[in-house]
Amino acid sequence: MSAALVSPLDSYLTRVSNRLGMATKALSVVATVTLPFVVVSGMRGMNFEQIPLHSNPHGFMILVFAQLALGLTILAGLKWRKLL
Protein backbone atom coordinates (compact mmCIF):
# COMPACT_ATOMS: atom_id res chain seq x y z
CA MET A 1 0.00 0.00 0.00
CA SER A 2 0.95 3.55 -0.48
CA ALA A 3 2.28 5.48 2.51
CA ALA A 4 -0.53 8.02 2.07
CA LEU A 5 -3.17 5.31 2.62
CA VAL A 6 -1.55 3.56 5.56
CA SER A 7 -2.08 6.34 8.10
CA PRO A 8 -5.84 6.84 7.44
CA LEU A 9 -6.36 3.08 7.38
CA ASP A 10 -4.55 2.67 10.70
CA SER A 11 -6.61 5.49 12.17
CA TYR A 12 -9.85 3.89 10.99
CA LEU A 13 -8.88 0.45 12.30
CA THR A 14 -7.94 1.96 15.65
CA ARG A 15 -11.35 3.65 15.94
CA VAL A 16 -13.14 0.42 15.01
CA SER A 17 -11.09 -1.50 17.55
CA ASN A 18 -11.88 1.05 20.27
CA ARG A 19 -15.62 0.84 19.55
CA LEU A 20 -15.47 -2.94 19.67
CA GLY A 21 -13.65 -2.75 22.99
CA MET A 22 -16.31 -0.44 24.45
CA ALA A 23 -19.10 -2.75 23.28
CA THR A 24 -17.35 -5.77 24.77
CA LYS A 25 -16.87 -3.91 28.05
CA ALA A 26 -20.56 -2.97 28.19
CA LEU A 27 -21.67 -6.54 27.54
CA SER A 28 -19.26 -7.82 30.19
CA VAL A 29 -20.69 -5.41 32.75
CA VAL A 30 -24.25 -6.48 31.93
CA ALA A 31 -23.27 -10.15 32.24
CA THR A 32 -21.45 -9.54 35.53
CA VAL A 33 -24.37 -7.68 37.07
CA THR A 34 -27.08 -10.11 35.93
CA LEU A 35 -25.28 -13.37 36.74
CA PRO A 36 -26.15 -13.36 40.47
CA PHE A 37 -29.83 -12.75 39.67
CA VAL A 38 -29.90 -15.71 37.31
CA VAL A 39 -28.13 -18.02 39.75
CA VAL A 40 -30.25 -17.10 42.78
CA SER A 41 -33.50 -17.20 40.81
CA GLY A 42 -32.58 -20.54 39.30
CA MET A 43 -31.85 -22.03 42.69
CA ARG A 44 -35.09 -20.62 44.08
CA GLY A 45 -37.06 -22.19 41.23
CA MET A 46 -35.97 -25.74 42.03
CA ASN A 47 -38.60 -28.09 43.42
CA PHE A 48 -37.05 -29.14 46.72
CA GLU A 49 -38.52 -29.06 50.18
CA GLN A 50 -35.46 -27.55 51.88
CA ILE A 51 -35.23 -24.25 49.99
CA PRO A 52 -34.11 -21.33 52.18
CA LEU A 53 -36.93 -18.89 52.98
CA HIS A 54 -39.51 -21.34 51.59
CA SER A 55 -41.71 -21.26 54.67
CA ASN A 56 -41.22 -17.56 55.37
CA PRO A 57 -44.22 -15.49 54.17
CA HIS A 58 -41.87 -12.65 53.22
CA GLY A 59 -39.28 -14.93 51.64
CA PHE A 60 -39.87 -13.69 48.11
CA MET A 61 -39.43 -10.02 49.03
CA ILE A 62 -36.36 -10.82 51.12
CA LEU A 63 -34.89 -12.59 48.10
CA VAL A 64 -35.74 -9.68 45.78
CA PHE A 65 -34.12 -7.15 48.10
CA ALA A 66 -31.08 -9.40 48.57
CA GLN A 67 -30.67 -9.65 44.79
CA LEU A 68 -31.02 -5.88 44.39
CA ALA A 69 -28.47 -5.30 47.14
CA LEU A 70 -26.08 -7.76 45.50
CA GLY A 71 -26.51 -6.08 42.11
CA LEU A 72 -25.95 -2.62 43.56
CA THR A 73 -22.89 -3.89 45.42
CA ILE A 74 -21.45 -5.27 42.20
CA LEU A 75 -22.16 -1.98 40.40
CA ALA A 76 -20.52 -0.01 43.21
CA GLY A 77 -17.50 -2.30 43.08
CA LEU A 78 -17.21 -1.85 39.33
CA LYS A 79 -17.44 1.92 39.69
CA TRP A 80 -14.90 1.88 42.52
CA ARG A 81 -12.46 -0.06 40.36
CA LYS A 82 -13.20 2.41 37.54
CA LEU A 83 -14.49 -0.30 35.22
CA LEU A 84 -17.69 1.62 34.50
C-alpha beads as a LAMMPS data file, in Angstrom:
LAMMPS data file: protein, C-alpha beads

84 atoms
83 bonds

1 atom types
1 bond types

-500.0 500.0 xlo xhi
-500.0 500.0 ylo yhi
-500.0 500.0 zlo zhi

Masses

1 110.0

Atoms # bond

1 1 1 0.000 0.000 0.000
2 1 1 0.953 3.550 -0.484
3 1 1 2.276 5.479 2.507
4 1 1 -0.527 8.024 2.074
5 1 1 -3.167 5.311 2.620
6 1 1 -1.548 3.558 5.565
7 1 1 -2.084 6.337 8.096
8 1 1 -5.837 6.845 7.437
9 1 1 -6.359 3.082 7.384
10 1 1 -4.545 2.674 10.698
11 1 1 -6.613 5.492 12.166
12 1 1 -9.849 3.890 10.991
13 1 1 -8.880 0.452 12.296
14 1 1 -7.939 1.964 15.652
15 1 1 -11.350 3.646 15.940
16 1 1 -13.144 0.420 15.009
17 1 1 -11.090 -1.499 17.554
18 1 1 -11.883 1.053 20.274
19 1 1 -15.619 0.844 19.547
20 1 1 -15.474 -2.940 19.668
21 1 1 -13.647 -2.751 22.993
22 1 1 -16.307 -0.445 24.446
23 1 1 -19.102 -2.750 23.276
24 1 1 -17.347 -5.766 24.770
25 1 1 -16.871 -3.911 28.045
26 1 1 -20.559 -2.966 28.192
27 1 1 -21.668 -6.538 27.542
28 1 1 -19.259 -7.816 30.186
29 1 1 -20.690 -5.406 32.753
30 1 1 -24.247 -6.484 31.927
31 1 1 -23.269 -10.148 32.240
32 1 1 -21.449 -9.543 35.529
33 1 1 -24.370 -7.684 37.068
34 1 1 -27.079 -10.107 35.927
35 1 1 -25.282 -13.367 36.735
36 1 1 -26.145 -13.361 40.471
37 1 1 -29.829 -12.749 39.668
38 1 1 -29.899 -15.709 37.312
39 1 1 -28.132 -18.021 39.750
40 1 1 -30.253 -17.099 42.776
41 1 1 -33.504 -17.197 40.806
42 1 1 -32.577 -20.537 39.296
43 1 1 -31.847 -22.033 42.690
44 1 1 -35.087 -20.623 44.077
45 1 1 -37.055 -22.187 41.230
46 1 1 -35.973 -25.741 42.030
47 1 1 -38.595 -28.086 43.422
48 1 1 -37.049 -29.136 46.715
49 1 1 -38.521 -29.055 50.185
50 1 1 -35.463 -27.549 51.877
51 1 1 -35.234 -24.250 49.988
52 1 1 -34.114 -21.333 52.176
53 1 1 -36.933 -18.886 52.983
54 1 1 -39.513 -21.335 51.586
55 1 1 -41.714 -21.264 54.668
56 1 1 -41.219 -17.558 55.371
57 1 1 -44.218 -15.491 54.174
58 1 1 -41.871 -12.650 53.224
59 1 1 -39.284 -14.930 51.641
60 1 1 -39.868 -13.686 48.111
61 1 1 -39.434 -10.025 49.027
62 1 1 -36.358 -10.824 51.117
63 1 1 -34.889 -12.590 48.101
64 1 1 -35.740 -9.685 45.778
65 1 1 -34.116 -7.153 48.098
66 1 1 -31.083 -9.400 48.566
67 1 1 -30.673 -9.649 44.794
68 1 1 -31.017 -5.883 44.391
69 1 1 -28.466 -5.304 47.139
70 1 1 -26.082 -7.760 45.499
71 1 1 -26.512 -6.082 42.112
72 1 1 -25.948 -2.622 43.564
73 1 1 -22.888 -3.887 45.424
74 1 1 -21.453 -5.268 42.197
75 1 1 -22.159 -1.983 40.397
76 1 1 -20.525 -0.014 43.215
77 1 1 -17.501 -2.299 43.077
78 1 1 -17.206 -1.850 39.326
79 1 1 -17.441 1.925 39.689
80 1 1 -14.902 1.883 42.524
81 1 1 -12.457 -0.062 40.360
82 1 1 -13.201 2.410 37.538
83 1 1 -14.493 -0.304 35.216
84 1 1 -17.690 1.615 34.495

Bonds

1 1 1 2
2 1 2 3
3 1 3 4
4 1 4 5
5 1 5 6
6 1 6 7
7 1 7 8
8 1 8 9
9 1 9 10
10 1 10 11
11 1 11 12
12 1 12 13
13 1 13 14
14 1 14 15
15 1 15 16
16 1 16 17
17 1 17 18
18 1 18 19
19 1 19 20
20 1 20 21
21 1 21 22
22 1 22 23
23 1 23 24
24 1 24 25
25 1 25 26
26 1 26 27
27 1 27 28
28 1 28 29
29 1 29 30
30 1 30 31
31 1 31 32
32 1 32 33
33 1 33 34
34 1 34 35
35 1 35 36
36 1 36 37
37 1 37 38
38 1 38 39
39 1 39 40
40 1 40 41
41 1 41 42
42 1 42 43
43 1 43 44
44 1 44 45
45 1 45 46
46 1 46 47
47 1 47 48
48 1 48 49
49 1 49 50
50 1 50 51
51 1 51 52
52 1 52 53
53 1 53 54
54 1 54 55
55 1 55 56
56 1 56 57
57 1 57 58
58 1 58 59
59 1 59 60
60 1 60 61
61 1 61 62
62 1 62 63
63 1 63 64
64 1 64 65
65 1 65 66
66 1 66 67
67 1 67 68
68 1 68 69
69 1 69 70
70 1 70 71
71 1 71 72
72 1 72 73
73 1 73 74
74 1 74 75
75 1 75 76
76 1 76 77
77 1 77 78
78 1 78 79
79 1 79 80
80 1 80 81
81 1 81 82
82 1 82 83
83 1 83 84
